[in-house]
Amino acid sequence: MIDASWVIVDKVTGEPVLETTDFELCQFINIERYRVVPVLAWLVSLNVPEEA
């Protein structure tokens, strides 16, 4: 399956910064500060129950 978009996530806060459909942009993200996550993986991670 080909990813349609990606979510840029701040590694420190875990908060999403932006969603993009531009794969070229993902190549220039500062990977020391941000993670590039396929949108499907991001959405699945939102449905994982938090541990008590």
C-alpha distance matrix in Angstrom:
0.0 3.8 6.5 9.2 12.0 13.6 16.8 19.6 21.6 25.2 25.7 29.3 29.0 25.4 25.4 22.7 24.1 21.8 18.4 17.3 14.9 16.6 14.8 18.2 19.9 17.9 19.5 22.9 22.6 25.4 23.6 27.0 27.1 23.6 20.2 17.0 14.6 11.1 12.2 10.5 12.4 15.4 15.7 15.5 18.1 20.3 20.6 21.9 25.6 28.0 30.3 34.0
3.8 0.0 3.8 6.3 9.2 11.1 14.6 17.3 19.8 23.4 24.2 27.9 27.6 24.3 24.0 21.0 21.9 19.3 15.9 14.2 11.6 12.9 11.1 14.6 16.4 14.7 16.3 19.7 19.7 22.8 21.4 25.0 25.0 21.5 18.4 14.9 13.1 9.6 10.9 10.5 12.5 14.9 15.6 16.3 18.5 20.5 21.5 22.9 26.7 28.7 31.3 34.9
6.5 3.8 0.0 3.8 5.7 7.4 10.9 13.8 16.3 19.9 21.0 24.5 24.1 20.8 20.3 17.2 18.1 15.6 12.2 10.9 8.8 10.7 9.2 13.0 14.0 12.2 14.5 17.5 17.0 20.1 18.8 22.3 22.0 18.3 15.4 11.8 9.8 6.2 7.4 7.8 9.8 11.6 12.6 13.8 15.8 17.6 19.0 20.5 24.3 26.1 28.8 32.3
9.2 6.3 3.8 0.0 3.8 7.2 10.6 13.7 16.6 20.2 22.0 25.3 24.5 21.3 20.1 16.7 17.2 14.1 10.4 8.8 6.2 8.9 8.9 12.6 13.3 12.4 15.2 17.7 17.3 20.7 20.1 23.6 22.8 19.0 16.6 12.9 11.3 7.9 7.5 8.9 11.7 12.4 12.9 15.0 17.0 18.0 19.6 21.7 25.3 27.1 30.2 33.5
12.0 9.2 5.7 3.8 0.0 3.8 7.0 10.0 13.0 16.7 18.7 21.8 21.0 18.1 16.7 13.1 13.5 10.4 6.8 5.5 4.3 7.3 7.7 11.3 10.9 9.8 13.2 15.2 14.3 17.6 17.2 20.5 19.4 15.7 13.5 10.0 8.7 6.2 5.6 8.4 10.6 10.4 11.5 14.1 15.4 16.2 18.4 20.4 23.9 25.2 28.4 31.6
13.6 11.1 7.4 7.2 3.8 0.0 3.8 6.5 9.5 13.1 14.9 18.2 17.6 14.7 13.7 10.3 10.8 8.4 5.6 5.5 6.4 8.2 7.9 11.0 9.9 7.9 11.4 13.1 11.5 14.4 13.7 17.0 15.7 12.0 9.8 6.3 5.4 4.3 4.9 8.4 9.1 8.4 10.6 13.1 13.5 14.6 17.3 18.8 22.2 23.1 26.0 29.2
16.8 14.6 10.9 10.6 7.0 3.8 0.0 3.8 6.2 9.9 12.1 15.0 14.0 11.2 9.9 6.5 7.4 5.8 4.4 6.5 9.0 10.7 10.9 13.4 11.3 9.3 12.9 13.6 11.1 13.4 12.8 15.5 13.6 9.8 8.1 5.9 5.1 6.2 5.7 9.3 9.2 7.0 9.6 12.4 11.9 12.5 15.7 17.1 20.1 20.6 23.6 26.6
19.6 17.3 13.8 13.7 10.0 6.5 3.8 0.0 3.8 6.8 9.3 12.3 11.9 9.8 8.7 5.8 5.5 5.4 6.2 7.9 11.0 11.6 11.6 13.1 10.3 8.2 11.4 11.3 8.2 10.0 9.7 12.1 10.0 6.3 5.7 4.8 6.4 8.9 9.4 12.7 11.9 9.6 12.7 15.1 13.8 14.5 18.0 18.9 21.7 21.5 24.3 27.0
21.6 19.8 16.3 16.6 13.0 9.5 6.2 3.8 0.0 3.8 6.1 8.8 8.3 6.0 5.6 4.3 5.6 7.5 9.1 11.5 14.6 15.4 15.1 16.7 13.9 11.5 14.3 13.9 10.3 10.8 9.9 11.3 8.6 5.4 5.1 6.4 7.3 10.5 10.9 13.6 11.9 9.2 12.4 14.4 12.2 12.8 16.5 16.9 19.2 18.6 21.2 23.8
25.2 23.4 19.9 20.2 16.7 13.1 9.9 6.8 3.8 0.0 3.8 5.6 5.7 5.2 5.6 6.3 6.6 9.7 12.2 14.5 17.8 18.1 17.9 18.8 15.7 13.6 15.8 14.7 10.9 10.1 9.5 9.6 6.3 4.6 6.5 9.2 10.7 14.2 14.7 17.3 15.3 12.7 15.7 17.5 14.8 15.2 18.9 18.8 20.7 19.3 21.5 23.8
25.7 24.2 21.0 22.0 18.7 14.9 12.1 9.3 6.1 3.8 0.0 3.8 5.8 5.3 7.8 9.3 10.3 13.2 15.1 17.3 20.3 20.5 19.6 20.5 17.8 15.2 16.8 16.0 12.2 10.7 8.9 8.1 5.8 5.2 6.3 9.9 11.3 15.0 16.1 18.2 15.5 13.4 16.7 17.7 14.6 15.7 19.1 18.3 20.0 18.4 20.0 22.3
29.3 27.9 24.5 25.3 21.8 18.2 15.0 12.3 8.8 5.6 3.8 0.0 3.8 5.8 8.2 10.8 11.6 15.1 17.6 20.0 23.3 23.5 23.0 23.8 20.8 18.5 20.1 18.8 15.0 13.0 11.9 10.2 7.5 8.3 10.1 13.6 14.8 18.5 19.2 21.2 18.5 16.1 19.0 20.0 16.6 17.2 20.5 19.5 20.6 18.4 19.8 21.5
29.0 27.6 24.1 24.5 21.0 17.6 14.0 11.9 8.3 5.7 5.8 3.8 0.0 3.8 5.3 8.7 10.1 13.6 16.2 19.2 22.6 23.4 23.3 24.4 21.3 19.2 21.4 20.3 16.5 15.2 14.3 13.3 10.2 9.9 11.2 14.1 14.7 18.1 18.0 20.0 17.6 14.7 17.1 18.3 15.0 14.8 18.2 17.6 18.5 16.2 18.1 19.7
25.4 24.3 20.8 21.3 18.1 14.7 11.2 9.8 6.0 5.2 5.3 5.8 3.8 0.0 3.8 6.6 9.2 12.1 14.0 17.0 20.1 21.3 21.0 22.6 19.8 17.4 19.8 19.3 15.6 14.9 13.5 13.4 10.6 9.0 9.1 11.6 11.5 14.7 14.5 16.3 13.9 11.0 13.5 14.6 11.3 11.4 14.9 14.4 15.8 14.2 16.4 18.6
25.4 24.0 20.3 20.1 16.7 13.7 9.9 8.7 5.6 5.6 7.8 8.2 5.3 3.8 0.0 3.8 6.4 9.4 11.6 15.0 18.3 19.7 20.1 21.8 18.7 16.8 19.7 19.0 15.4 15.3 14.7 15.1 11.8 9.9 10.3 11.9 11.8 14.5 13.7 15.9 14.3 10.8 12.8 14.9 12.1 11.3 15.0 15.5 16.9 15.7 18.5 20.5
22.7 21.0 17.2 16.7 13.1 10.3 6.5 5.8 4.3 6.3 9.3 10.8 8.7 6.6 3.8 0.0 3.8 5.8 7.8 11.2 14.6 16.1 16.8 18.5 15.6 13.9 17.2 16.7 13.3 14.2 13.9 15.2 12.1 9.3 9.3 9.8 9.6 11.9 10.8 13.6 12.7 9.2 11.2 13.9 12.0 11.4 15.2 16.3 18.3 17.8 20.9 23.2
24.1 21.9 18.1 17.2 13.5 10.8 7.4 5.5 5.6 6.6 10.3 11.6 10.1 9.2 6.4 3.8 0.0 3.8 7.2 10.1 13.8 14.6 15.7 16.9 13.5 12.6 15.8 14.6 11.4 12.5 13.2 14.5 11.2 8.8 9.9 10.2 11.3 13.4 12.7 16.0 15.5 12.2 14.4 17.3 15.7 15.1 18.8 20.1 22.1 21.5 24.5 26.7
21.8 19.3 15.6 14.1 10.4 8.4 5.8 5.4 7.5 9.7 13.2 15.1 13.6 12.1 9.4 5.8 3.8 0.0 3.8 6.5 10.3 11.4 13.1 14.5 11.4 11.0 14.5 13.9 11.4 13.5 14.3 16.5 13.7 10.7 11.0 9.9 10.7 11.9 10.8 14.4 14.7 11.8 13.6 16.9 16.0 15.5 19.1 20.8 23.2 23.2 26.4 28.8
18.4 15.9 12.2 10.4 6.8 5.6 4.4 6.2 9.1 12.2 15.1 17.6 16.2 14.0 11.6 7.8 7.2 3.8 0.0 3.8 7.1 9.1 10.8 13.1 10.7 10.2 13.9 14.2 12.3 15.1 15.4 18.1 15.9 12.4 11.7 9.5 9.4 9.4 7.9 11.6 12.7 10.3 11.8 15.2 15.1 14.9 18.0 20.1 22.9 23.5 26.8 29.5
17.3 14.2 10.9 8.8 5.5 5.5 6.5 7.9 11.5 14.5 17.3 20.0 19.2 17.0 15.0 11.2 10.1 6.5 3.8 0.0 3.8 5.4 7.6 9.8 7.9 8.2 11.8 12.4 11.5 14.9 15.6 18.7 17.0 13.7 12.9 9.9 10.4 9.8 9.1 12.8 14.2 12.7 14.3 17.4 17.8 18.0 20.9 22.9 26.0 26.7 29.9 32.8
14.9 11.6 8.8 6.2 4.3 6.4 9.0 11.0 14.6 17.8 20.3 23.3 22.6 20.1 18.3 14.6 13.8 10.3 7.1 3.8 0.0 3.8 6.2 9.0 8.6 9.1 12.2 13.7 13.6 17.3 17.7 21.2 20.0 16.5 15.2 11.7 11.7 10.0 9.6 12.7 14.7 14.1 15.3 18.1 19.2 19.7 22.2 24.3 27.6 28.8 31.9 35.0
16.6 12.9 10.7 8.9 7.3 8.2 10.7 11.6 15.4 18.1 20.5 23.5 23.4 21.3 19.7 16.1 14.6 11.4 9.1 5.4 3.8 0.0 3.8 5.4 5.5 7.0 9.5 10.9 11.6 15.5 16.3 19.9 19.1 16.0 15.1 11.8 12.9 11.8 12.4 15.5 17.0 16.5 18.3 21.0 21.6 22.5 25.1 26.9 30.3 31.1 34.1 37.2
14.8 11.1 9.2 8.9 7.7 7.9 10.9 11.6 15.1 17.9 19.6 23.0 23.3 21.0 20.1 16.8 15.7 13.1 10.8 7.6 6.2 3.8 0.0 3.8 5.4 5.2 7.0 9.6 10.6 14.3 14.5 18.3 18.1 15.1 13.7 10.2 11.4 10.4 12.2 14.9 15.8 16.0 18.3 20.4 21.0 22.4 25.0 26.3 29.8 30.7 33.4 36.7
18.2 14.6 13.0 12.6 11.3 11.0 13.4 13.1 16.7 18.8 20.5 23.8 24.4 22.6 21.8 18.5 16.9 14.5 13.1 9.8 9.0 5.4 3.8 0.0 3.8 5.4 5.4 7.4 9.6 13.2 14.2 17.8 18.0 15.6 14.9 12.0 14.1 13.8 15.6 18.5 19.2 19.2 21.6 23.8 24.0 25.5 28.2 29.4 32.8 33.4 36.0 39.2
19.9 16.4 14.0 13.3 10.9 9.9 11.3 10.3 13.9 15.7 17.8 20.8 21.3 19.8 18.7 15.6 13.5 11.4 10.7 7.9 8.6 5.5 5.4 3.8 0.0 3.8 5.3 5.5 6.9 10.7 12.2 15.6 15.1 12.8 12.8 10.3 12.8 13.3 14.7 18.1 18.5 17.8 20.4 22.8 22.6 23.7 26.8 28.0 31.2 31.4 34.1 37.1
17.9 14.7 12.2 12.4 9.8 7.9 9.3 8.2 11.5 13.6 15.2 18.5 19.2 17.4 16.8 13.9 12.6 11.0 10.2 8.2 9.1 7.0 5.2 5.4 3.8 0.0 3.8 5.4 5.5 9.1 9.5 13.2 13.0 10.3 9.5 6.8 9.6 10.4 12.6 15.7 15.5 15.1 18.1 20.1 19.7 21.2 24.3 25.1 28.4 28.6 31.1 34.2
19.5 16.3 14.5 15.2 13.2 11.4 12.9 11.4 14.3 15.8 16.8 20.1 21.4 19.8 19.7 17.2 15.8 14.5 13.9 11.8 12.2 9.5 7.0 5.4 5.3 3.8 0.0 3.8 5.8 8.8 9.3 12.9 13.7 11.8 11.3 9.3 12.3 13.3 15.9 18.7 18.2 18.2 21.4 23.0 22.6 24.4 27.4 27.9 31.2 31.3 33.5 36.7
22.9 19.7 17.5 17.7 15.2 13.1 13.6 11.3 13.9 14.7 16.0 18.8 20.3 19.3 19.0 16.7 14.6 13.9 14.2 12.4 13.7 10.9 9.6 7.4 5.5 5.4 3.8 0.0 3.8 6.5 8.5 11.5 11.9 10.7 11.5 10.4 13.9 15.5 17.7 20.9 20.3 19.6 22.8 24.8 23.9 25.4 28.6 29.2 32.2 31.9 34.2 37.1
22.6 19.7 17.0 17.3 14.3 11.5 11.1 8.2 10.3 10.9 12.2 15.0 16.5 15.6 15.4 13.3 11.4 11.4 12.3 11.5 13.6 11.6 10.6 9.6 6.9 5.5 5.8 3.8 0.0 3.8 5.8 8.8 8.5 7.0 8.2 7.8 11.5 13.8 15.8 19.0 18.0 16.9 20.3 22.2 20.9 22.3 25.7 26.1 28.9 28.4 30.7 33.5
25.4 22.8 20.1 20.7 17.6 14.4 13.4 10.0 10.8 10.1 10.7 13.0 15.2 14.9 15.3 14.2 12.5 13.5 15.1 14.9 17.3 15.5 14.3 13.2 10.7 9.1 8.8 6.5 3.8 0.0 3.8 5.5 5.7 6.0 8.3 9.5 13.2 16.2 18.3 21.3 19.7 18.5 22.0 23.7 21.8 23.3 26.7 26.6 29.2 28.2 30.2 32.8
23.6 21.4 18.8 20.1 17.2 13.7 12.8 9.7 9.9 9.5 8.9 11.9 14.3 13.5 14.7 13.9 13.2 14.3 15.4 15.6 17.7 16.3 14.5 14.2 12.2 9.5 9.3 8.5 5.8 3.8 0.0 3.8 5.3 5.0 5.9 7.8 11.2 14.4 17.0 19.5 17.4 16.6 20.3 21.5 19.5 21.4 24.7 24.2 26.8 25.9 27.6 30.4
27.0 25.0 22.3 23.6 20.5 17.0 15.5 12.1 11.3 9.6 8.1 10.2 13.3 13.4 15.1 15.2 14.5 16.5 18.1 18.7 21.2 19.9 18.3 17.8 15.6 13.2 12.9 11.5 8.8 5.5 3.8 0.0 3.8 6.0 8.1 10.9 14.0 17.5 19.8 22.2 19.8 18.7 22.4 23.4 20.9 22.7 26.0 25.1 27.4 25.9 27.3 29.8
27.1 25.0 22.0 22.8 19.4 15.7 13.6 10.0 8.6 6.3 5.8 7.5 10.2 10.6 11.8 12.1 11.2 13.7 15.9 17.0 20.0 19.1 18.1 18.0 15.1 13.0 13.7 11.9 8.5 5.7 5.3 3.8 0.0 3.8 7.1 10.3 13.2 16.8 18.4 21.1 18.9 17.1 20.7 22.0 19.4 20.6 24.1 23.6 25.6 24.1 25.7 28.0
23.6 21.5 18.3 19.0 15.7 12.0 9.8 6.3 5.4 4.6 5.2 8.3 9.9 9.0 9.9 9.3 8.8 10.7 12.4 13.7 16.5 16.0 15.1 15.6 12.8 10.3 11.8 10.7 7.0 6.0 5.0 6.0 3.8 0.0 3.8 6.6 9.5 13.1 14.6 17.4 15.4 13.6 17.2 18.7 16.4 17.7 21.2 21.0 23.4 22.3 24.3 26.9
20.2 18.4 15.4 16.6 13.5 9.8 8.1 5.7 5.1 6.5 6.3 10.1 11.2 9.1 10.3 9.3 9.9 11.0 11.7 12.9 15.2 15.1 13.7 14.9 12.8 9.5 11.3 11.5 8.2 8.3 5.9 8.1 7.1 3.8 0.0 3.8 6.2 9.9 11.9 14.2 12.0 10.8 14.5 15.7 13.7 15.5 18.7 18.5 21.2 20.6 22.7 25.7
17.0 14.9 11.8 12.9 10.0 6.3 5.9 4.8 6.4 9.2 9.9 13.6 14.1 11.6 11.9 9.8 10.2 9.9 9.5 9.9 11.7 11.8 10.2 12.0 10.3 6.8 9.3 10.4 7.8 9.5 7.8 10.9 10.3 6.6 3.8 0.0 3.8 6.8 9.2 11.8 10.3 9.6 13.2 14.7 13.6 15.5 18.5 18.8 22.0 22.0 24.4 27.5
14.6 13.1 9.8 11.3 8.7 5.4 5.1 6.4 7.3 10.7 11.3 14.8 14.7 11.5 11.8 9.6 11.3 10.7 9.4 10.4 11.7 12.9 11.4 14.1 12.8 9.6 12.3 13.9 11.5 13.2 11.2 14.0 13.2 9.5 6.2 3.8 0.0 3.8 6.2 8.3 6.5 6.2 9.8 11.0 10.3 12.4 15.2 15.6 19.0 19.5 22.1 25.4
11.1 9.6 6.2 7.9 6.2 4.3 6.2 8.9 10.5 14.2 15.0 18.5 18.1 14.7 14.5 11.9 13.4 11.9 9.4 9.8 10.0 11.8 10.4 13.8 13.3 10.4 13.3 15.5 13.8 16.2 14.4 17.5 16.8 13.1 9.9 6.8 3.8 0.0 3.8 5.5 5.4 6.4 8.8 10.2 10.8 12.9 15.0 16.1 19.7 20.9 23.6 27.1
12.2 10.9 7.4 7.5 5.6 4.9 5.7 9.4 10.9 14.7 16.1 19.2 18.0 14.5 13.7 10.8 12.7 10.8 7.9 9.1 9.6 12.4 12.2 15.6 14.7 12.6 15.9 17.7 15.8 18.3 17.0 19.8 18.4 14.6 11.9 9.2 6.2 3.8 0.0 3.8 5.5 5.0 6.2 8.6 9.8 10.8 13.0 14.8 18.3 19.8 22.9 26.1
10.5 10.5 7.8 8.9 8.4 8.4 9.3 12.7 13.6 17.3 18.2 21.2 20.0 16.3 15.9 13.6 16.0 14.4 11.6 12.8 12.7 15.5 14.9 18.5 18.1 15.7 18.7 20.9 19.0 21.3 19.5 22.2 21.1 17.4 14.2 11.8 8.3 5.5 3.8 0.0 3.8 5.4 5.2 6.2 8.6 10.1 11.2 13.0 16.7 18.7 21.7 25.1
12.4 12.5 9.8 11.7 10.6 9.1 9.2 11.9 11.9 15.3 15.5 18.5 17.6 13.9 14.3 12.7 15.5 14.7 12.7 14.2 14.7 17.0 15.8 19.2 18.5 15.5 18.2 20.3 18.0 19.7 17.4 19.8 18.9 15.4 12.0 10.3 6.5 5.4 5.5 3.8 0.0 3.8 5.5 5.1 6.2 8.8 10.2 11.0 14.7 16.3 19.0 22.5
15.4 14.9 11.6 12.4 10.4 8.4 7.0 9.6 9.2 12.7 13.4 16.1 14.7 11.0 10.8 9.2 12.2 11.8 10.3 12.7 14.1 16.5 16.0 19.2 17.8 15.1 18.2 19.6 16.9 18.5 16.6 18.7 17.1 13.6 10.8 9.6 6.2 6.4 5.0 5.4 3.8 0.0 3.8 5.5 5.1 6.6 9.2 10.4 13.8 15.0 18.0 21.3
15.7 15.6 12.6 12.9 11.5 10.6 9.6 12.7 12.4 15.7 16.7 19.0 17.1 13.5 12.8 11.2 14.4 13.6 11.8 14.3 15.3 18.3 18.3 21.6 20.4 18.1 21.4 22.8 20.3 22.0 20.3 22.4 20.7 17.2 14.5 13.2 9.8 8.8 6.2 5.2 5.5 3.8 0.0 3.8 5.4 5.2 6.9 9.4 12.6 14.5 17.9 21.0
15.5 16.3 13.8 15.0 14.1 13.1 12.4 15.1 14.4 17.5 17.7 20.0 18.3 14.6 14.9 13.9 17.3 16.9 15.2 17.4 18.1 21.0 20.4 23.8 22.8 20.1 23.0 24.8 22.2 23.7 21.5 23.4 22.0 18.7 15.7 14.7 11.0 10.2 8.6 6.2 5.1 5.5 3.8 0.0 3.8 5.4 5.4 6.9 10.5 12.9 15.8 19.2
18.1 18.5 15.8 17.0 15.4 13.5 11.9 13.8 12.2 14.8 14.6 16.6 15.0 11.3 12.1 12.0 15.7 16.0 15.1 17.8 19.2 21.6 21.0 24.0 22.6 19.7 22.6 23.9 20.9 21.8 19.5 20.9 19.4 16.4 13.7 13.6 10.3 10.8 9.8 8.6 6.2 5.1 5.4 3.8 0.0 3.8 5.4 5.4 8.9 10.3 13.2 16.6
20.3 20.5 17.6 18.0 16.2 14.6 12.5 14.5 12.8 15.2 15.7 17.2 14.8 11.4 11.3 11.4 15.1 15.5 14.9 18.0 19.7 22.5 22.4 25.5 23.7 21.2 24.4 25.4 22.3 23.3 21.4 22.7 20.6 17.7 15.5 15.5 12.4 12.9 10.8 10.1 8.8 6.6 5.2 5.4 3.8 0.0 3.8 5.7 8.1 9.5 13.1 15.9
20.6 21.5 19.0 19.6 18.4 17.3 15.7 18.0 16.5 18.9 19.1 20.5 18.2 14.9 15.0 15.2 18.8 19.1 18.0 20.9 22.2 25.1 25.0 28.2 26.8 24.3 27.4 28.6 25.7 26.7 24.7 26.0 24.1 21.2 18.7 18.5 15.2 15.0 13.0 11.2 10.2 9.2 6.9 5.4 5.4 3.8 0.0 3.8 6.2 9.0 12.3 15.1
21.9 22.9 20.5 21.7 20.4 18.8 17.1 18.9 16.9 18.8 18.3 19.5 17.6 14.4 15.5 16.3 20.1 20.8 20.1 22.9 24.3 26.9 26.3 29.4 28.0 25.1 27.9 29.2 26.1 26.6 24.2 25.1 23.6 21.0 18.5 18.8 15.6 16.1 14.8 13.0 11.0 10.4 9.4 6.9 5.4 5.7 3.8 0.0 3.8 6.4 9.2 12.5
25.6 26.7 24.3 25.3 23.9 22.2 20.1 21.7 19.2 20.7 20.0 20.6 18.5 15.8 16.9 18.3 22.1 23.2 22.9 26.0 27.6 30.3 29.8 32.8 31.2 28.4 31.2 32.2 28.9 29.2 26.8 27.4 25.6 23.4 21.2 22.0 19.0 19.7 18.3 16.7 14.7 13.8 12.6 10.5 8.9 8.1 6.2 3.8 0.0 3.8 6.4 9.2
28.0 28.7 26.1 27.1 25.2 23.1 20.6 21.5 18.6 19.3 18.4 18.4 16.2 14.2 15.7 17.8 21.5 23.2 23.5 26.7 28.8 31.1 30.7 33.4 31.4 28.6 31.3 31.9 28.4 28.2 25.9 25.9 24.1 22.3 20.6 22.0 19.5 20.9 19.8 18.7 16.3 15.0 14.5 12.9 10.3 9.5 9.0 6.4 3.8 0.0 3.8 6.4
30.3 31.3 28.8 30.2 28.4 26.0 23.6 24.3 21.2 21.5 20.0 19.8 18.1 16.4 18.5 20.9 24.5 26.4 26.8 29.9 31.9 34.1 33.4 36.0 34.1 31.1 33.5 34.2 30.7 30.2 27.6 27.3 25.7 24.3 22.7 24.4 22.1 23.6 22.9 21.7 19.0 18.0 17.9 15.8 13.2 13.1 12.3 9.2 6.4 3.8 0.0 3.8
34.0 34.9 32.3 33.5 31.6 29.2 26.6 27.0 23.8 23.8 22.3 21.5 19.7 18.6 20.5 23.2 26.7 28.8 29.5 32.8 35.0 37.2 36.7 39.2 37.1 34.2 36.7 37.1 33.5 32.8 30.4 29.8 28.0 26.9 25.7 27.5 25.4 27.1 26.1 25.1 22.5 21.3 21.0 19.2 16.6 15.9 15.1 12.5 9.2 6.4 3.8 0.0
